[in-house]
């Protein structure tokens, strides 16, 4: 639908203002460098957008370290490049004043805290792995396995170059039903603020045929975030607080529906260090749309409490309402 496409484009165009500063202890010149400012896409990854940052600061460091791998930190916490930029901001700095202030390093790479990324090829491999994982959950890998190499390249180049039409020309195939069947499971990741990630197998349809909502997913996967009448956390996607009654799967053109909602839940720092994923359907057993609260109650019920949730549920910098349908979230608030 035209309205869906407009929402998708708005999500795609989401950007964050970022201020990069070279770590003071690494400045090797009399005159230190000026900060470097960029507007960067929330849906992208840092290794894809910091070439100019590296070039700007490399002139001010000891030449012995100029070929070192650059890494970033926020408030002395190394940033994991394999998470989308918007996810990192929502997890770590959604309450901070913009522009988001990050520190640039060329020395003392934190080996035990973040992964190395020596080239864009590493990012591509990670990105394509995530796409294949989601397709396995939704279509049993039928879509990706049927695509040609040029289709995979189009997905990657669309993301890398920020080309909405190029990306969605191929990505739309991953959002469609096969032979009239709904998605088997909903691919999702719940990122908690303790750096943990939660994934489970969750169907978009309940056992009674109703559409599962975000609340259904949360109740199944992270029930601890739910409480009577709401959630103890802020459920955020793309910087938007998603209602708990949001279906995991909204009807698409021709009544298409996902079998399951792809998601990952990262838990907050003071919780268990885990990534949660489950098979969660966007449709409840009775046919109603499953919401974020349904997902939390199913996956991480411990995050829920009387009247809401003990946590902030955030995606793309947006605190997501617990009644947000899971299907709508999967279609409009997903990271590439």
Residue pairs with C-beta under 8 A, 6 or more apart in sequence:
1 252
1 253
4 252
4 331
4 332
7 332
8 164
8 168
8 331
8 332
9 164
11 43
11 238
11 316
11 332
11 333
12 41
12 43
12 164
12 167
13 41
13 164
14 41
14 42
14 43
14 86
14 238
14 239
14 316
14 317
15 39
15 40
15 41
15 42
16 39
16 40
16 42
16 85
16 86
16 89
16 98
16 99
16 100
16 317
17 37
17 38
17 39
17 98
17 99
17 100
18 37
18 38
18 39
18 40
18 99
18 100
18 101
18 102
19 35
19 36
19 37
19 99
19 100
19 101
19 102
20 35
20 36
20 37
20 38
20 50
20 53
20 56
20 57
20 72
20 102
20 103
20 104
21 35
21 36
21 101
21 102
21 103
21 104
22 32
22 33
22 57
22 60
22 61
22 103
22 104
23 103
23 104
23 105
23 107
24 32
26 61
26 62
26 65
26 105
26 106
26 107
27 33
27 60
27 61
28 60
28 61
28 62
29 59
29 60
32 60
33 56
33 57
33 59
33 60
36 52
36 53
36 56
36 57
37 99
38 49
38 52
38 53
40 46
40 49
40 85
41 49
41 85
41 162
42 84
42 85
42 86
42 89
42 238
42 239
42 316
42 317
43 84
43 85
43 86
43 159
43 335
43 336
44 84
44 85
44 159
44 162
45 81
45 82
45 83
45 84
45 85
45 123
45 127
46 72
46 79
46 81
46 85
46 88
47 81
47 117
47 120
47 122
47 123
48 120
48 123
48 159
48 160
49 85
50 70
50 72
53 70
53 104
54 70
54 104
57 70
57 104
57 106
58 66
58 106
61 106
65 106
65 107
66 106
68 106
68 107
68 109
69 106
69 109
69 116
69 117
69 118
70 104
70 105
70 106
71 78
71 79
71 81
71 105
71 109
71 110
71 114
72 78
72 79
72 102
72 103
72 104
72 105
73 79
73 102
73 103
73 105
74 88
74 92
74 93
74 100
74 101
74 102
74 103
75 92
75 93
76 103
77 92
78 110
78 113
78 114
79 88
79 92
79 102
79 114
80 88
80 114
80 115
81 114
81 115
81 117
81 123
82 115
82 117
82 123
82 126
83 91
83 191
84 335
84 336
86 238
86 239
86 315
86 316
86 317
86 335
87 191
87 266
87 315
87 316
87 335
89 100
89 317
90 191
90 236
90 239
90 314
90 315
90 316
90 317
90 318
91 191
91 193
91 195
91 266
91 314
92 193
93 100
94 236
94 239
94 312
94 314
94 317
94 319
109 116
116 122
117 123
120 160
124 156
124 160
127 156
127 159
127 336
128 152
128 155
128 156
130 336
131 144
131 155
131 174
131 336
132 141
132 144
133 187
133 262
134 174
134 187
134 262
135 141
135 142
135 143
135 144
135 174
136 144
137 183
137 184
137 185
137 186
137 187
137 201
137 260
137 262
137 279
138 174
138 183
138 184
138 185
138 186
138 187
138 258
138 259
138 260
138 262
139 174
139 178
139 183
139 184
139 259
140 184
142 178
143 173
143 174
143 178
144 152
144 174
147 170
147 173
151 170
151 173
154 166
154 167
154 169
154 170
155 167
155 170
155 171
155 336
157 163
157 166
158 164
158 165
158 166
158 167
158 168
158 169
158 170
158 171
159 167
159 336
167 336
171 336
175 252
175 256
175 331
176 252
176 256
177 183
177 256
177 257
181 259
182 204
182 205
182 249
182 256
182 257
182 258
182 259
182 281
182 283
183 204
183 249
183 257
183 258
183 259
183 260
183 261
183 282
184 203
184 259
184 260
184 279
185 201
185 202
185 203
185 204
185 259
185 260
185 261
185 262
185 279
185 280
185 281
186 202
186 203
186 204
186 212
186 217
186 248
186 249
186 258
186 259
186 260
186 261
186 262
186 263
186 279
186 280
186 281
186 282
186 326
186 327
186 330
187 260
187 261
187 262
187 263
187 330
188 199
188 202
188 217
188 248
188 261
188 262
188 263
188 264
188 265
188 277
188 280
188 295
188 326
188 330
189 197
189 198
189 199
189 262
189 263
189 264
189 265
189 266
189 275
189 277
190 197
190 198
190 199
190 221
190 222
190 263
190 264
190 265
190 266
190 267
190 276
190 277
190 295
190 296
190 299
190 300
190 313
191 197
191 198
191 264
191 265
191 266
191 314
191 315
192 198
192 222
192 265
192 266
192 267
192 268
192 271
192 274
192 276
192 311
193 266
193 267
193 268
193 269
193 311
193 312
194 266
194 267
194 268
194 269
194 270
194 271
194 272
194 273
195 266
195 267
195 269
195 273
196 265
196 266
196 267
196 268
196 271
196 272
196 273
196 274
196 275
196 276
197 264
197 265
197 266
197 267
197 274
197 275
197 276
197 277
198 221
198 222
198 263
198 264
198 265
198 266
198 267
198 274
198 275
198 276
198 277
198 278
198 299
198 300
199 263
199 264
199 265
199 275
199 276
199 277
199 278
200 220
200 221
200 276
200 277
200 278
200 279
200 280
200 298
200 299
201 260
201 277
201 278
201 279
201 280
202 212
202 217
202 220
202 221
202 248
202 260
202 261
202 263
202 278
202 279
202 280
202 281
202 295
202 298
202 299
202 326
203 212
203 259
203 260
203 279
203 280
203 281
203 282
203 283
204 211
204 212
204 247
204 248
204 249
204 257
204 258
204 259
204 260
204 261
204 280
204 281
204 282
204 283
204 290
204 326
204 327
204 330
205 211
205 212
205 249
205 257
205 259
205 281
205 282
205 283
205 284
205 285
206 212
206 216
206 281
206 283
206 284
206 285
206 286
206 287
206 288
206 290
207 285
208 284
208 285
208 286
208 287
209 283
209 284
209 285
209 286
209 287
210 283
210 284
210 285
210 286
210 287
210 288
210 289
210 290
211 247
211 248
211 249
211 257
211 281
211 282
211 283
211 284
211 287
211 288
211 289
211 290
211 325
211 327
212 247
212 248
212 249
212 261
212 280
212 281
212 282
212 283
212 284
212 289
212 290
212 291
212 294
212 295
212 326
213 244
213 245
213 246
213 247
213 248
213 282
213 284
213 288
213 289
213 290
213 291
213 292
213 293
213 294
213 295
213 323
213 324
213 325
213 326
214 235
214 242
214 243
214 244
214 245
214 246
214 247
214 248
214 290
214 291
214 292
214 293
214 294
214 295
214 296
214 320
214 322
214 323
214 324
214 325
214 326
214 329
215 226
215 244
215 245
215 290
215 291
215 292
215 293
215 294
215 295
215 296
215 297
215 322
215 323
216 248
216 280
216 281
216 284
216 290
216 291
216 293
216 294
216 295
216 297
216 298
216 326
217 248
217 261
217 263
217 278
217 280
217 290
217 291
217 292
217 294
217 295
217 296
217 298
217 299
217 326
218 225
218 226
218 231
218 235
218 244
218 291
218 292
218 293
218 294
218 295
218 296
218 297
218 298
218 299
218 300
218 301
218 303
218 304
218 309
218 313
218 322
219 226
219 293
219 294
219 295
219 296
219 297
219 298
219 299
219 301
219 304
220 278
220 280
220 294
220 295
220 296
220 297
220 298
220 299
220 301
221 263
221 265
221 276
221 277
221 278
221 280
221 295
221 296
221 298
221 299
221 300
222 265
222 267
222 276
222 295
222 296
222 297
222 299
222 300
222 301
222 302
222 303
222 304
223 296
223 297
223 298
223 299
223 300
223 301
223 302
223 303
223 304
224 232
224 300
224 301
224 302
224 303
224 304
224 310
225 231
225 232
225 233
225 235
225 296
225 300
225 301
225 302
225 303
225 304
225 305
225 309
225 310
225 311
225 313
226 232
226 244
226 293
226 296
226 297
226 301
226 303
226 304
226 305
226 308
226 309
226 322
227 304
227 305
227 306
227 307
227 308
227 309
227 310
228 305
228 306
228 307
229 306
229 307
229 308
230 244
230 293
230 307
230 308
230 309
230 322
231 244
231 292
231 293
231 296
231 303
231 304
231 305
231 308
231 309
231 310
231 311
231 313
231 322
232 303
232 304
232 305
232 308
232 309
232 310
232 311
233 296
233 303
233 304
233 308
233 309
233 310
233 311
233 312
233 313
234 241
234 309
234 311
234 312
234 313
234 314
234 319
234 320
235 241
235 242
235 244
235 292
235 293
235 296
235 309
235 312
235 313
235 314
235 315
235 319
235 320
235 321
235 322
235 324
236 242
236 312
236 313
236 314
236 315
236 316
236 317
236 318
236 319
236 320
237 314
237 315
237 316
237 318
237 320
237 324
237 329
237 333
238 315
238 316
238 317
238 318
238 332
238 333
239 314
239 315
239 316
239 317
239 318
240 315
240 316
240 317
240 318
240 319
240 320
240 333
241 313
241 314
241 318
241 319
241 320
241 321
241 324
242 292
242 313
242 315
242 318
242 320
242 321
242 322
242 324
242 329
242 333
243 291
243 292
243 320
243 321
243 322
243 323
243 324
243 325
244 291
244 292
244 293
244 294
244 296
244 321
244 322
244 323
244 324
245 289
245 291
245 293
245 322
245 323
245 324
245 325
246 289
246 291
246 292
246 320
246 321
246 323
246 324
246 325
246 326
246 327
246 328
246 329
247 282
247 283
247 288
247 289
247 290
247 291
247 325
247 326
247 327
247 328
248 258
248 260
248 261
248 280
248 281
248 282
248 283
248 289
248 290
248 291
248 294
248 295
248 325
248 326
248 327
248 329
248 330
249 257
249 258
249 261
249 281
249 282
249 283
249 289
249 290
249 325
249 326
249 327
249 328
249 330
249 331
250 282
250 289
250 325
250 327
250 328
250 331
251 257
251 327
252 331
257 282
257 283
257 327
258 281
258 282
258 327
258 330
259 281
260 279
260 280
260 281
260 282
261 280
261 281
261 282
261 290
261 295
261 326
261 327
261 329
261 330
262 330
262 334
263 277
263 280
263 295
263 326
263 330
264 275
264 276
264 277
265 275
265 276
265 277
265 299
265 300
266 275
267 273
267 274
267 276
267 300
267 303
268 311
276 299
276 300
278 298
278 299
280 290
280 295
280 298
280 299
280 326
281 290
282 289
282 290
282 325
282 326
282 327
282 330
283 289
283 290
283 327
284 290
284 294
289 325
289 326
289 327
290 325
290 326
290 327
291 322
291 323
291 324
291 325
291 326
292 313
292 320
292 321
292 322
292 323
292 324
292 326
292 329
293 304
293 322
293 323
294 326
295 326
296 303
296 304
296 309
296 313
296 322
297 304
303 309
303 310
303 311
304 310
308 322
309 322
312 319
313 319
313 320
313 322
314 320
315 329
315 333
315 335
316 333
316 335
318 333
320 329
320 333
